[in-house]
Amino acid sequence: MILKSNTKQEQQENLKAGPDKEDIYAIELIGVSKDYHRYSERVKALRNIDLKVKKEDQVVVTGTSGSGKSTFLHIIGALERPSSGMIKVDGRDLAKMSEYMLSNFRNSQVGFVFQMNNLLAEFTALENVMIPGLIAGVREKDVLERARYLLEAVALDARKHHRPRELSGGEQQRVAIARALLMDPGLLLADEPTGNLDHRTSQAVFELLKDICRRHGSTMLLITHDQEMAKNFDKKIMMEDGIIQEKVGVL
């Protein structure tokens, strides 16, 4: 089951932002820069980045701390706006979207998985996974069906009524992955998703992410410091000092 929620306002703004065609890139950045102001100092987090990623590609992003990796992901996921340049996701120009449209874009078209899973402690695993669909106003029956399906897909069907404190770290991250996929997003952005897990659990979560994205046809960008994990990706981006130093398998 695919959950979609398109209001009339959303449909009109989609037309302004651009088309969603088969022959366009999942992600396209043209001359993207991001500056921050720290007191009287200007910090250049991203510097004139150009990038094209094809649909259904799985790309790993590596680099030292402070190289701009997280800012790079935040910009693509519309959590932050760039200081300059153009960003298109599925052919839609994010700069042409209002704040209302960007909010809907983040909730329905992008799945986020962070190092901190950000599960709500008072809700069960099932309820946590359902949250994006309920926010989007999708019928509760459909959201429940989709959430149950995803928890089964991540091997947590037997734990769906447990709260986060009753789950292991790996189980909590699997709940976060299921939640990220609830709205069947075309793009999954993962920022150090295994950073707080042991090696064995990290490998299991990593394989799960790749497998689910493959089965669902999602494009994935994954940030990691784990060079052994990065070796499992054919497509790679290496960042340093806000610049893409090297690309493998992407334009």
PyMOL commands that set and color helices and strands:
alter all, ss='L'
color gray80, all
select helices_A, chain A and resi 8-17+69-76+94-96+99-109+125-135+140-153+157-159+164-166+169-180+199-216+227-230
alter helices_A, ss='H'
color red, helices_A
select strands_A, chain A and resi 27-38+41-53+58-63+84-89+92-93+110-114+187-191+219-223+235-240+243-248
alter strands_A, ss='S'
color yellow, strands_A
deselect
rebuild
show_as cartoon
